[in-house]
Amino acid sequence: MKKKDVPQDDEGLLEGKFRELCYAIDEDGNYVTVQSTGWEPKNAALQQAWVDINDKIDKIKNKVYAGKLSPLAYYMEKNILDIKLLSQYTGMPKRKIRRHIKPVYFNKLDSATLKKYADVLNITIEELKTINFAEEKK
């Protein structure tokens, strides 16, 4: 694609903060990097992906309200972390994290374990323990 043909279909998905780096051919036939604000089909796919992610977050939130899952599950989903990835970040075994997703085990966690989770999730221990979903809608 030529440099002048790089798509610039900005739909505000990235809030003007990020641009995608693309390769294009300049007037001399050399490959150069060009920043793009987006491409309509890609923007539509990204938008649908975010809708799906937010739906999953809402389902997890309802399970936390119902007492079926711990707040850890909510923050994992909100940060798009699965058990394997959280295990790698915290250094804790996956089986322990699976247990900590259950409220009965989460409520018994010591402060050192809670701190590990809070640090990875970039929140305080208090935020991790007492979720206020109304404030979470930033």
N, CA, C and O atoms as a MOPAC input file, in Angstrom:
PM7 MOZYME 1SCF
protein

 N      0.84700 1    -1.16400 1     0.00000 1
 C      0.00000 1     0.00000 1     0.00000 1
 C      0.89700 1     1.23300 1     0.00000 1
 O      1.97400 1     1.24100 1     0.59600 1
 N      0.44000 1     2.23800 1    -0.66200 1
 C      1.20800 1     3.48100 1    -0.72600 1
 C      0.98500 1     4.29100 1     0.54000 1
 O     -0.03200 1     4.15200 1     1.22000 1
 N      1.94400 1     5.12600 1     0.83200 1
 C      1.91900 1     5.93100 1     2.05400 1
 C      0.63400 1     6.75100 1     2.16800 1
 O      0.05500 1     6.86100 1     3.24900 1
 N      0.19600 1     7.31900 1     1.05700 1
 C     -1.00800 1     8.16100 1     1.08900 1
 C     -2.29600 1     7.34000 1     1.24300 1
 O     -3.35100 1     7.89900 1     1.54200 1
 N     -2.21400 1     6.01200 1     1.04100 1
 C     -3.39900 1     5.14900 1     1.11900 1
 C     -3.57400 1     4.46800 1     2.47400 1
 O     -4.52100 1     3.70400 1     2.65900 1
 N     -2.68600 1     4.73100 1     3.41200 1
 C     -2.81100 1     4.12100 1     4.74300 1
 C     -4.10300 1     4.62900 1     5.38000 1
 O     -4.31000 1     5.83900 1     5.46600 1
 N     -4.98200 1     3.71400 1     5.83300 1
 C     -6.28100 1     4.13700 1     6.36500 1
 C     -6.16000 1     5.00700 1     7.61100 1
 O     -5.30900 1     4.78400 1     8.47100 1
 N     -7.02500 1     5.99000 1     7.67900 1
 C     -7.08300 1     6.90200 1     8.82600 1
 C     -8.53800 1     7.01900 1     9.28600 1
 O     -9.05600 1     8.12400 1     9.44700 1
 N     -9.18800 1     5.88100 1     9.49500 1
 C    -10.59900 1     5.84300 1     9.90000 1
 C    -10.69700 1     5.86900 1    11.41500 1
 O    -10.90700 1     4.83000 1    12.04000 1
 N    -10.54900 1     7.02400 1    12.00200 1
 C    -10.57200 1     7.15600 1    13.46300 1
 C    -12.00800 1     7.13300 1    13.97000 1
 O    -12.81200 1     8.00000 1    13.63000 1
 N    -12.32100 1     6.12700 1    14.79000 1
 C    -13.64500 1     6.04400 1    15.40600 1
 C    -13.57000 1     6.30800 1    16.89900 1
 O    -14.52900 1     6.03900 1    17.62200 1
 N    -12.45800 1     6.82500 1    17.36700 1
 C    -12.32300 1     7.17300 1    18.77400 1
 C    -12.09800 1     5.99000 1    19.69200 1
 O    -12.15500 1     6.14600 1    20.91200 1
 N    -11.84300 1     4.80700 1    19.14400 1
 C    -11.63200 1     3.62700 1    19.98500 1
 C    -10.41600 1     3.78400 1    20.88200 1
 O    -10.42300 1     3.35100 1    22.03400 1
 N     -9.40000 1     4.38700 1    20.36200 1
 C     -8.16800 1     4.54100 1    21.12600 1
 C     -8.06900 1     5.92200 1    21.75100 1
 O     -7.02300 1     6.30000 1    22.27900 1
 N     -9.15100 1     6.66400 1    21.69100 1
 C     -9.27500 1     7.98100 1    22.31200 1
 C     -8.17500 1     8.94500 1    21.87700 1
 O     -7.81000 1     9.84900 1    22.62800 1
 N     -7.65500 1     8.76000 1    20.68700 1
 C     -6.62800 1     9.64900 1    20.17300 1
 C     -5.27800 1     9.49700 1    20.85300 1
 O     -4.36200 1    10.27500 1    20.58800 1
 N     -5.14300 1     8.50100 1    21.72800 1
 C     -3.90100 1     8.32800 1    22.48700 1
 C     -2.90400 1     7.42700 1    21.77500 1
 O     -1.69800 1     7.54200 1    21.98900 1
 N     -3.39800 1     6.53700 1    20.93400 1
 C     -2.52700 1     5.55700 1    20.30000 1
 C     -2.76500 1     5.54300 1    18.80000 1
 O     -3.84800 1     5.86200 1    18.31100 1
 N     -1.73100 1     5.16800 1    18.10400 1
 C     -1.83400 1     4.98100 1    16.66400 1
 C     -1.14300 1     3.67200 1    16.33000 1
 O     -0.19200 1     3.26000 1    16.99300 1
 N     -1.63900 1     3.03700 1    15.29700 1
 C     -1.06400 1     1.77700 1    14.85500 1
 C      0.06400 1     2.05700 1    13.87100 1
 O     -0.06100 1     2.91300 1    12.99600 1
 N      1.15400 1     1.33600 1    14.02200 1
 C      2.28700 1     1.49600 1    13.12100 1
 C      2.10500 1     0.55600 1    11.93000 1
 O      1.95900 1    -0.65400 1    12.10600 1
 N      2.11400 1     1.10500 1    10.73800 1
 C      1.94100 1     0.33100 1     9.51100 1
 C      3.13500 1     0.56800 1     8.59200 1
 O      3.84600 1     1.56600 1     8.71100 1
 N      3.33400 1    -0.36300 1     7.68500 1
 C      4.37100 1    -0.19500 1     6.66900 1
 C      3.70700 1     0.17600 1     5.35600 1
 O      2.67500 1    -0.38400 1     4.98600 1
 N      4.30600 1     1.11700 1     4.66300 1
 C      3.79200 1     1.55600 1     3.36600 1
 C      4.97500 1     1.89400 1     2.46200 1
 O      6.12400 1     1.95100 1     2.90000 1
 N      4.66200 1     2.11100 1     1.21200 1
 C      5.70000 1     2.44600 1     0.23400 1
 C      5.62700 1     3.94300 1    -0.04800 1
 O      4.56500 1     4.48100 1    -0.36200 1
 N      6.77900 1     4.60200 1     0.07000 1
 C      6.80300 1     6.04700 1    -0.20300 1
 C      6.93900 1     6.31000 1    -1.70600 1
 O      6.90000 1     5.38500 1    -2.51700 1
 N      7.09700 1     7.57000 1    -2.05400 1
 C      7.17000 1     7.97400 1    -3.46100 1
 C      8.37000 1     7.37100 1    -4.19200 1
 O      8.34000 1     7.19700 1    -5.41000 1
 N      9.44000 1     7.04900 1    -3.42900 1
 C     10.65600 1     6.49700 1    -4.03600 1
 C     10.64200 1     4.97600 1    -4.10300 1
 O     11.60200 1     4.37100 1    -4.57900 1
 N      9.56100 1     4.34600 1    -3.63000 1
 C      9.46600 1     2.89000 1    -3.65700 1
 C     10.08400 1     2.21100 1    -2.44900 1
 O     10.23500 1     0.99000 1    -2.43800 1
 N     10.44400 1     2.98000 1    -1.43300 1
 C     11.03500 1     2.41800 1    -0.21500 1
 C      9.95100 1     2.16500 1     0.83000 1
 O      8.96000 1     2.89200 1     0.91300 1
 N     10.16600 1     1.11500 1     1.62500 1
 C      9.23900 1     0.85000 1     2.72300 1
 C      9.50500 1     1.83700 1     3.85100 1
 O     10.64900 1     2.05000 1     4.25100 1
 N      8.44200 1     2.42900 1     4.35200 1
 C      8.53300 1     3.37200 1     5.46600 1
 C      7.42200 1     3.04300 1     6.45700 1
 O      6.43600 1     2.38600 1     6.12100 1
 N      7.60700 1     3.51700 1     7.68500 1
 C      6.55800 1     3.32900 1     8.68500 1
 C      5.63500 1     4.54300 1     8.67300 1
 O      6.07700 1     5.68300 1     8.53200 1
 N      4.35000 1     4.26900 1     8.82500 1
 C      3.33100 1     5.31400 1     8.82700 1
 C      2.37700 1     5.01300 1     9.97500 1
 O      2.01400 1     3.85900 1    10.20100 1
 N      1.97500 1     6.04700 1    10.69700 1
 C      1.01800 1     5.84600 1    11.77600 1
 C     -0.39900 1     5.96500 1    11.23400 1
 O     -0.70800 1     6.83900 1    10.42300 1
 N     -1.25700 1     5.05100 1    11.71100 1
 C     -2.64700 1     5.03300 1    11.27700 1
 C     -3.55700 1     5.15700 1    12.49200 1
 O     -3.28600 1     4.56700 1    13.53700 1
 N     -4.62700 1     5.91900 1    12.35600 1
 C     -5.59600 1     6.03800 1    13.45300 1
 C     -6.60300 1     4.89900 1    13.42300 1
 O     -7.40600 1     4.77100 1    14.34700 1
 N     -6.58200 1     4.08500 1    12.40400 1
 C     -7.47700 1     2.93900 1    12.35500 1
 C     -7.94800 1     2.62100 1    10.95300 1
 O     -7.68000 1     3.34300 1     9.99200 1
 N     -8.66800 1     1.50200 1    10.87400 1
 C     -9.19900 1     1.00900 1     9.62200 1
 C    -10.58400 1     0.49600 1     9.94600 1
 O    -10.73500 1    -0.27300 1    10.89600 1
 N    -11.58300 1     0.87900 1     9.21600 1
 C    -12.97400 1     0.61100 1     9.57500 1
 C    -13.25500 1    -0.85000 1     9.94300 1
 O    -13.85600 1    -1.08200 1    10.99200 1
 N    -12.85500 1    -1.85400 1     9.14000 1
 C    -13.13000 1    -3.24400 1     9.53700 1
 C    -12.43500 1    -3.63700 1    10.84700 1
 O    -13.00300 1    -4.35200 1    11.67300 1
 N    -11.22300 1    -3.16600 1    11.01900 1
 C    -10.49600 1    -3.48400 1    12.24700 1
 C    -11.14100 1    -2.78500 1    13.44600 1
 O    -11.24600 1    -3.37200 1    14.52300 1
 N    -11.56800 1    -1.54600 1    13.26300 1
 C    -12.24300 1    -0.82100 1    14.33800 1
 C    -13.52800 1    -1.52900 1    14.74700 1
 O    -13.83800 1    -1.60900 1    15.93600 1
 N    -14.27900 1    -2.04400 1    13.77400 1
 C    -15.52300 1    -2.76000 1    14.07700 1
 C    -15.23100 1    -4.02600 1    14.87800 1
 O    -15.95100 1    -4.34600 1    15.82400 1
 N    -14.17900 1    -4.74000 1    14.50000 1
 C    -13.80700 1    -5.95800 1    15.22800 1
 C    -13.36200 1    -5.63100 1    16.64900 1
 O    -13.73200 1    -6.32800 1    17.59400 1
 N    -12.57400 1    -4.57700 1    16.80100 1
 C    -12.13500 1    -4.17100 1    18.13800 1
 C    -13.30700 1    -3.73700 1    19.00400 1
 O    -13.37000 1    -4.05600 1    20.19200 1
 N    -14.22200 1    -3.01500 1    18.40400 1
 C    -15.39500 1    -2.55900 1    19.14500 1
 C    -16.21200 1    -3.75500 1    19.63200 1
 O    -16.66800 1    -3.76500 1    20.77600 1
 N    -16.40100 1    -4.75800 1    18.78000 1
 C    -17.14900 1    -5.95200 1    19.17500 1
 C    -16.40500 1    -6.71400 1    20.26500 1
 O    -17.02700 1    -7.24700 1    21.18400 1
 N    -15.09200 1    -6.76900 1    20.16900 1
 C    -14.29900 1    -7.44800 1    21.20100 1
 C    -14.48800 1    -6.77200 1    22.55000 1
 O    -14.62800 1    -7.45200 1    23.56700 1
 N    -14.49500 1    -5.43600 1    22.57400 1
 C    -14.69000 1    -4.72100 1    23.84000 1
 C    -16.09700 1    -4.92200 1    24.38900 1
 O    -16.28500 1    -4.98000 1    25.60400 1
 N    -17.07500 1    -5.02700 1    23.51700 1
 C    -18.44200 1    -5.31800 1    23.97200 1
 C    -18.47000 1    -6.68900 1    24.64800 1
 O    -19.06500 1    -6.84600 1    25.71400 1
 N    -17.82600 1    -7.67700 1    24.02700 1
 C    -17.77700 1    -9.02400 1    24.60300 1
 C    -17.05500 1    -9.02800 1    25.95000 1
 O    -17.50500 1    -9.67400 1    26.89600 1
 N    -15.94500 1    -8.31000 1    26.03300 1
 C    -15.19000 1    -8.24200 1    27.28900 1
 C    -16.04000 1    -7.60300 1    28.38100 1
 O    -16.07800 1    -8.10100 1    29.50600 1
 N    -16.71800 1    -6.51500 1    28.06200 1
 C    -17.56100 1    -5.84900 1    29.06100 1
 C    -18.73800 1    -6.71700 1    29.48300 1
 O    -19.16100 1    -6.65900 1    30.63800 1
 N    -19.27600 1    -7.52600 1    28.56500 1
 C    -20.34300 1    -8.46500 1    28.92900 1
 C    -19.82900 1    -9.50300 1    29.92300 1
 O    -20.51000 1    -9.83400 1    30.89300 1
 N    -18.62100 1   -10.01300 1    29.67400 1
 C    -18.03500 1   -10.99200 1    30.60200 1
 C    -17.79800 1   -10.36400 1    31.97200 1
 O    -18.02600 1   -11.00300 1    32.99900 1
 N    -17.34400 1    -9.12200 1    31.98600 1
 C    -17.11500 1    -8.42600 1    33.25500 1
 C    -18.42700 1    -8.29500 1    34.01900 1
 O    -18.45700 1    -8.50000 1    35.23300 1
 N    -19.50900 1    -7.95600 1    33.32600 1
 C    -20.81600 1    -7.82900 1    33.98000 1
 C    -21.29200 1    -9.16300 1    34.55400 1
 O    -21.86000 1    -9.20000 1    35.64600 1
 N    -21.06300 1   -10.25600 1    33.82800 1
 C    -21.46300 1   -11.57600 1    34.33100 1
 C    -20.68100 1   -11.93500 1    35.59300 1
 O    -21.25000 1   -12.44300 1    36.55900 1
 N    -19.38600 1   -11.67000 1    35.57900 1
 C    -18.55100 1   -11.94000 1    36.75300 1
 C    -19.00400 1   -11.06700 1    37.91600 1
 O    -19.08600 1   -11.53600 1    39.05100 1
 N    -19.29800 1    -9.80700 1    37.64100 1
 C    -19.74800 1    -8.87400 1    38.67400 1
 C    -21.00600 1    -9.41000 1    39.36000 1
 O    -21.12200 1    -9.35000 1    40.58400 1
 N    -21.94400 1    -9.93300 1    38.57300 1
 C    -23.17100 1   -10.49400 1    39.14100 1
 C    -22.87800 1   -11.71100 1    40.00800 1
 O    -23.52900 1   -11.91200 1    41.03400 1
 N    -21.90900 1   -12.52200 1    39.60700 1
 C    -21.54300 1   -13.69400 1    40.41000 1
 C    -20.85900 1   -13.27600 1    41.70900 1
 O    -21.01300 1   -13.94300 1    42.73300 1
 N    -20.10900 1   -12.18000 1    41.67400 1
 C    -19.49100 1   -11.66700 1    42.90400 1
 C    -20.58100 1   -11.15600 1    43.83800 1
 O    -20.55400 1   -11.43700 1    45.03700 1
 N    -21.54000 1   -10.40900 1    43.29900 1
 C    -22.67500 1    -9.92400 1    44.10200 1
 C    -23.42600 1   -11.08700 1    44.74500 1
 O    -23.85300 1   -11.00300 1    45.89600 1
 N    -23.58100 1   -12.17700 1    43.98300 1
 C    -24.32800 1   -13.34000 1    44.47400 1
 C    -23.51600 1   -14.18300 1    45.45200 1
 O    -24.04700 1   -15.12400 1    46.04200 1
 N    -22.24500 1   -13.86200 1    45.63000 1
 C    -21.40400 1   -14.61500 1    46.55300 1
 C    -20.85300 1   -15.90300 1    45.97500 1
 O    -20.36700 1   -16.75600 1    46.71900 1
 N    -20.92000 1   -16.06000 1    44.65700 1
 C    -20.41600 1   -17.27300 1    44.01300 1
 C    -18.93800 1   -17.16800 1    43.66300 1
 O    -18.24600 1   -18.18000 1    43.55300 1
 N    -18.45400 1   -15.93800 1    43.48900 1
 C    -17.04400 1   -15.70200 1    43.16900 1
 C    -16.50200 1   -14.59800 1    44.06400 1
 O    -17.25300 1   -13.77000 1    44.57900 1
 N    -15.19200 1   -14.60100 1    44.23800 1
 C    -14.54300 1   -13.56500 1    45.04900 1
 C    -14.27900 1   -12.32400 1    44.19800 1
 O    -14.33400 1   -12.38900 1    42.97000 1
 N    -13.99300 1   -11.20300 1    44.84200 1
 C    -13.64800 1    -9.99000 1    44.08800 1
 C    -12.42500 1   -10.18700 1    43.18300 1
 O    -12.26900 1    -9.48300 1    42.18500 1
 N    -11.57200 1   -11.13400 1    43.53200 1
 C    -10.39900 1   -11.41300 1    42.69900 1
 C    -10.82500 1   -11.76900 1    41.27500 1
 O    -10.19400 1   -11.33100 1    40.31300 1
 N    -11.88200 1   -12.55400 1    41.13700 1
 C    -12.36700 1   -12.94600 1    39.80900 1
 C    -12.77200 1   -11.71500 1    39.00100 1
 O    -12.49800 1   -11.63100 1    37.80400 1
 N    -13.41900 1   -10.77300 1    39.65900 1
 C    -13.84000 1    -9.53700 1    38.98200 1
 C    -12.62400 1    -8.75500 1    38.48600 1
 O    -12.58200 1    -8.33600 1    37.32900 1
 N    -11.64400 1    -8.56200 1    39.35300 1
 C    -10.47200 1    -7.78100 1    38.95600 1
 C     -9.64300 1    -8.50000 1    37.89300 1
 O     -9.03400 1    -7.86000 1    37.03600 1
 N     -9.62300 1    -9.82900 1    37.95100 1
 C     -8.92700 1   -10.57100 1    36.90100 1
 C     -9.58600 1   -10.30300 1    35.55000 1
 O     -8.90900 1   -10.00800 1    34.56400 1
 N    -10.89400 1   -10.40700 1    35.51700 1
 C    -11.61600 1   -10.19600 1    34.25700 1
 C    -11.47300 1    -8.75300 1    33.78800 1
 O    -11.30400 1    -8.49300 1    32.59700 1
 N    -11.54200 1    -7.82900 1    34.72100 1
 C    -11.43400 1    -6.40500 1    34.37600 1
 C    -10.06400 1    -6.08600 1    33.77100 1
 O     -9.94800 1    -5.21600 1    32.90800 1
 N     -9.04300 1    -6.78900 1    34.22300 1
 C     -7.68300 1    -6.56600 1    33.72400 1
 C     -7.28700 1    -7.56000 1    32.63800 1
 O     -6.12700 1    -7.62400 1    32.23300 1
 N     -8.26000 1    -8.33100 1    32.17400 1
 C     -8.06300 1    -9.31600 1    31.11300 1
 C     -6.92000 1   -10.27600 1    31.46700 1
 O     -6.01800 1   -10.52000 1    30.66500 1
 N     -6.98500 1   -10.80400 1    32.67000 1
 C     -6.00500 1   -11.77400 1    33.15400 1
 C     -6.68600 1   -13.12100 1    33.34400 1
 O     -7.77400 1   -13.18900 1    33.91500 1
 N     -6.06400 1   -14.18300 1    32.87600 1
 C     -6.56900 1   -15.51000 1    33.19900 1
 C     -5.71100 1   -16.08700 1    34.32300 1
 O     -4.75500 1   -15.45400 1    34.77300 1
 N     -6.05700 1   -17.28000 1    34.76600 1
 C     -5.35700 1   -17.88300 1    35.90400 1
 C     -3.88000 1   -18.09200 1    35.59200 1
 O     -3.02100 1   -17.82200 1    36.43100 1
 N     -3.58800 1   -18.56900 1    34.39600 1
 C     -2.19200 1   -18.82300 1    34.02800 1
 C     -1.36100 1   -17.53600 1    34.06200 1
 O     -0.25200 1   -17.52200 1    34.59600 1
 N     -1.89300 1   -16.47600 1    33.50000 1
 C     -1.16300 1   -15.20900 1    33.45600 1
 C     -0.99000 1   -14.61700 1    34.85200 1
 O      0.08700 1   -14.12800 1    35.19200 1
 N     -2.05000 1   -14.66000 1    35.66200 1
 C     -1.94700 1   -14.15400 1    37.02700 1
 C     -0.94100 1   -14.97800 1    37.82700 1
 O     -0.21900 1   -14.43900 1    38.66500 1
 N     -0.89700 1   -16.27000 1    37.56900 1
 C      0.08300 1   -17.13600 1    38.22300 1
 C      1.50600 1   -16.71000 1    37.86900 1
 O      2.38500 1   -16.68000 1    38.73000 1
 N      1.72200 1   -16.38700 1    36.61600 1
 C      3.05400 1   -15.95300 1    36.18700 1
 C      3.42900 1   -14.61700 1    36.81300 1
 O      4.57600 1   -14.42300 1    37.21400 1
 N      2.48200 1   -13.70200 1    36.89900 1
 C      2.76100 1   -12.38500 1    37.47700 1
 C      2.99600 1   -12.44000 1    38.98300 1
 O      3.84000 1   -11.71500 1    39.50900 1
 N      2.24900 1   -13.30000 1    39.67800 1
 C      2.35400 1   -13.35200 1    41.13800 1
 C      3.36300 1   -14.37800 1    41.62600 1
 O      3.85600 1   -14.27600 1    42.74900 1
 N      3.67500 1   -15.36100 1    40.79700 1
 C      4.55400 1   -16.44000 1    41.22800 1
 C      3.82200 1   -17.48600 1    42.05800 1
 O      4.45300 1   -18.35800 1    42.65700 1
 N      2.49800 1   -17.40600 1    42.09700 1
 C      1.70100 1   -18.37900 1    42.85600 1
 C      1.22700 1   -19.49200 1    41.93200 1
 O      0.98500 1   -19.26400 1    40.74700 1
 N      1.09500 1   -20.69300 1    42.47700 1
 C      0.59900 1   -21.80500 1    41.65200 1
 C     -0.83400 1   -21.55200 1    41.16300 1
 O     -1.63000 1   -20.90500 1    41.84200 1
 N     -1.13900 1   -22.07100 1    39.98200 1
 C     -2.47000 1   -21.89000 1    39.39500 1
 C     -3.55400 1   -22.49000 1    40.28200 1
 O     -4.64700 1   -21.93400 1    40.38700 1
 N     -3.25800 1   -23.62500 1    40.92200 1
 C     -4.28000 1   -24.27200 1    41.76000 1
 C     -4.67300 1   -23.38500 1    42.93400 1
 O     -5.83100 1   -23.38100 1    43.35000 1
 N     -3.70600 1   -22.62900 1    43.47200 1
 C     -4.02800 1   -21.71200 1    44.57300 1
 C     -4.91800 1   -20.57600 1    44.08800 1
 O     -5.86900 1   -20.19100 1    44.76800 1
 N     -4.61400 1   -20.05200 1    42.93200 1
 C     -5.41900 1   -18.95700 1    42.38700 1
 C     -6.84100 1   -19.44000 1    42.11800 1
 O     -7.80400 1   -18.71700 1    42.37300 1
 N     -6.97400 1   -20.67500 1    41.59600 1
 C     -8.31300 1   -21.23400 1    41.37400 1
 C     -9.10500 1   -21.26800 1    42.67500 1
 O    -10.30000 1   -20.97600 1    42.69200 1
 N     -8.43500 1   -21.62400 1    43.75400 1
 C     -9.10900 1   -21.65900 1    45.06100 1
 C     -9.46600 1   -20.25100 1    45.52300 1
 O    -10.54200 1   -20.03400 1    46.08100 1
 N     -8.57500 1   -19.30200 1    45.29500 1
 C     -8.79100 1   -17.93500 1    45.77400 1
 C     -9.93000 1   -17.23200 1    45.03900 1
 O    -10.43000 1   -16.20800 1    45.50400 1
 N    -10.33600 1   -17.76800 1    43.91200 1
 C    -11.47800 1   -17.21200 1    43.18500 1
 C    -12.78200 1   -17.53100 1    43.92100 1
 O    -13.80100 1   -16.87100 1    43.71600 1
 N    -12.73500 1   -18.54100 1    44.76900 1
 C    -13.91000 1   -18.90500 1    45.57200 1
 C    -13.91800 1   -18.05600 1    46.84100 1
 O    -12.89400 1   -17.94900 1    47.51700 1
 N    -15.05600 1   -17.45400 1    47.17100 1
 C    -15.12100 1   -16.54200 1    48.32500 1
 C    -14.67800 1   -17.17400 1    49.64400 1
 O    -14.04300 1   -16.50800 1    50.46100 1
 N    -15.00000 1   -18.43200 1    49.85800 1
 C    -14.66300 1   -19.07300 1    51.13000 1
 C    -13.15100 1   -19.08400 1    51.36800 1
 O    -12.70600 1   -18.92600 1    52.50500 1
 N    -12.37000 1   -19.26500 1    50.32600 1
 C    -10.91100 1   -19.26700 1    50.45800 1
 C    -10.34500 1   -17.84700 1    50.39800 1
 O     -9.39900 1   -17.52000 1    51.11400 1
 N    -10.92200 1   -17.01500 1    49.55000 1
 C    -10.45300 1   -15.63600 1    49.41500 1
 C    -10.55800 1   -14.88900 1    50.74000 1
 O     -9.65800 1   -14.13100 1    51.10100 1
 N    -11.64100 1   -15.09900 1    51.45600 1
 C    -11.86600 1   -14.39500 1    52.72200 1
 C    -10.86900 1   -14.78300 1    53.80800 1
 O    -10.76200 1   -14.09000 1    54.82000 1
 N    -10.14300 1   -15.87000 1    53.61500 1
 C     -9.15900 1   -16.33500 1    54.59900 1
 C     -7.72200 1   -15.95600 1    54.22700 1
 O     -6.78500 1   -16.31900 1    54.93800 1
 N     -7.54300 1   -15.23700 1    53.13300 1
 C     -6.18600 1   -14.91800 1    52.67400 1
 C     -5.47200 1   -13.97500 1    53.63100 1
 O     -6.07300 1   -13.06400 1    54.20200 1
 N     -4.17000 1   -14.21500 1    53.79300 1
 C     -3.36500 1   -13.32500 1    54.63800 1
 C     -3.00400 1   -12.05900 1    53.85700 1
 O     -3.18200 1   -11.99100 1    52.64100 1
 N     -2.50200 1   -11.07700 1    54.56900 1
 C     -2.23000 1    -9.77900 1    53.94000 1
 C     -1.10800 1    -9.85800 1    52.90400 1
 O     -1.11600 1    -9.08900 1    51.94200 1
 N     -0.15100 1   -10.75900 1    53.07200 1
 C      0.94200 1   -10.88100 1    52.09900 1
 C      0.41200 1   -11.36600 1    50.74500 1
 O      0.81900 1   -10.86500 1    49.69700 1
 N     -0.48800 1   -12.33500 1    50.77800 1
 C     -1.07100 1   -12.84600 1    49.53500 1
 C     -1.95200 1   -11.78700 1    48.88600 1
 O     -1.91100 1   -11.59000 1    47.67100 1
 N     -2.74500 1   -11.11200 1    49.70300 1
 C     -3.59200 1   -10.04000 1    49.17600 1
 C     -2.73800 1    -8.93800 1    48.55100 1
 O     -3.10700 1    -8.36500 1    47.52600 1
 N     -1.60300 1    -8.64900 1    49.16900 1
 C     -0.70700 1    -7.61100 1    48.64200 1
 C     -0.15800 1    -8.01500 1    47.27500 1
 O     -0.05300 1    -7.18200 1    46.37500 1
 N      0.19300 1    -9.30000 1    47.11900 1
 C      0.67500 1    -9.77200 1    45.81200 1
 C     -0.37300 1    -9.51900 1    44.73400 1
 O     -0.07400 1    -8.99700 1    43.66000 1
 N     -1.60100 1    -9.90100 1    45.04700 1
 C     -2.68200 1    -9.69200 1    44.08200 1
 C     -2.89800 1    -8.20300 1    43.81600 1
 O     -3.00900 1    -7.78200 1    42.66500 1
 N     -2.95700 1    -7.42100 1    44.87300 1
 C     -3.21400 1    -5.98400 1    44.73600 1
 C     -2.12200 1    -5.30700 1    43.90600 1
 O     -2.41500 1    -4.44500 1    43.07700 1
 N     -0.87900 1    -5.69100 1    44.12600 1
 C      0.22600 1    -5.09900 1    43.36700 1
 C      0.10100 1    -5.39600 1    41.87100 1
 O      0.28200 1    -4.51000 1    41.03500 1
 N     -0.21000 1    -6.64800 1    41.54900 1
 C     -0.35100 1    -7.02700 1    40.14100 1
 C     -1.54400 1    -6.31700 1    39.50200 1
 O     -1.48200 1    -5.90100 1    38.34500 1
 N     -2.62100 1    -6.18200 1    40.25900 1
 C     -3.84300 1    -5.56400 1    39.73800 1
 C     -3.81100 1    -4.04000 1    39.82300 1
 O     -4.72900 1    -3.36400 1    39.35600 1
 N     -2.75600 1    -3.51000 1    40.41900 1
 C     -2.55800 1    -2.06200 1    40.54700 1
 C     -3.68700 1    -1.39700 1    41.34400 1
 O     -4.19900 1    -0.34100 1    40.97200 1
 N     -4.05500 1    -2.04500 1    42.44600 1
 C     -5.07200 1    -1.51600 1    43.35300 1
 C     -4.57800 1    -1.71600 1    44.78200 1
 O     -3.55300 1    -2.36200 1    45.00200 1
 N     -5.30300 1    -1.16600 1    45.74900 1
 C     -4.94400 1    -1.37300 1    47.15100 1
 C     -5.59200 1    -2.65700 1    47.65500 1
 O     -6.50200 1    -3.19700 1    47.02600 1
 N     -5.11100 1    -3.13500 1    48.79400 1
 C     -5.69900 1    -4.33000 1    49.40200 1
 C     -7.16100 1    -4.06800 1    49.74800 1
 O     -8.01400 1    -4.93500 1    49.56000 1
 N     -7.44500 1    -2.87800 1    50.25100 1
 C     -8.83500 1    -2.54000 1    50.60100 1
 C     -9.73800 1    -2.56500 1    49.37200 1
 O    -10.86900 1    -3.04800 1    49.43700 1
 N     -9.24100 1    -2.04700 1    48.25800 1
 C    -10.03400 1    -2.08900 1    47.02500 1
 C    -10.27400 1    -3.53000 1    46.59700 1
 O    -11.35900 1    -3.87200 1    46.12800 1
 N     -9.26400 1    -4.36800 1    46.75900 1
 C     -9.38900 1    -5.77100 1    46.39000 1
 C    -10.42300 1    -6.48400 1    47.25800 1
 O    -11.17400 1    -7.32800 1    46.77000 1
 N    -10.45800 1    -6.14600 1    48.53600 1
 C    -11.36400 1    -6.81900 1    49.47100 1
 C    -12.78200 1    -6.26500 1    49.43800 1
 O    -13.74100 1    -7.01800 1    49.60300 1
 N    -12.92600 1    -4.98100 1    49.23200 1
 C    -14.25300 1    -4.36200 1    49.28300 1
 C    -14.50900 1    -3.61000 1    47.99100 1
 O    -14.14600 1    -2.44100 1    47.85600 1
 N    -15.12100 1    -4.27200 1    47.06600 1
 C    -15.40200 1    -3.66900 1    45.76500 1
 C    -16.62200 1    -2.77100 1    45.86900 1
 O    -17.65000 1    -3.14900 1    46.43000 1
 N    -16.48500 1    -1.58500 1    45.32100 1
 C    -17.62500 1    -0.69400 1    45.16200 1
 C    -17.81200 1    -0.53000 1    43.66100 1
 O    -17.14700 1     0.29200 1    43.03000 1
 N    -18.72400 1    -1.32000 1    43.09300 1
 C    -18.88900 1    -1.34500 1    41.64300 1
 C    -19.33200 1    -0.01000 1    41.07100 1
 O    -19.05400 1     0.28200 1    39.90800 1
 N    -20.00800 1     0.80000 1    41.85400 1
 C    -20.44200 1     2.10700 1    41.35600 1
 C    -19.23400 1     2.97100 1    41.02000 1
 O    -19.25100 1     3.71000 1    40.03600 1
 N    -18.18300 1     2.88100 1    41.83500 1
 C    -16.97300 1     3.66600 1    41.58700 1
 C    -16.12500 1     3.06900 1    40.47900 1
 O    -15.29200 1     3.76500 1    39.89900 1
 N    -16.32300 1     1.78500 1    40.17300 1
 C    -15.51200 1     1.11100 1    39.16500 1
 C    -15.82000 1     1.59000 1    37.75400 1
 O    -15.01200 1     1.38100 1    36.85000 1
 N    -16.95500 1     2.21900 1    37.54400 1
 C    -17.34200 1     2.64700 1    36.19700 1
 C    -16.66600 1     3.95600 1    35.85800 1
 O    -17.29700 1     5.01200 1    35.90000 1
 N    -15.38700 1     3.89800 1    35.52100 1
 C    -14.60000 1     5.08700 1    35.19600 1
 C    -14.54800 1     5.27600 1    33.70900 1
 O    -13.93000 1     6.22700 1    33.22900 1

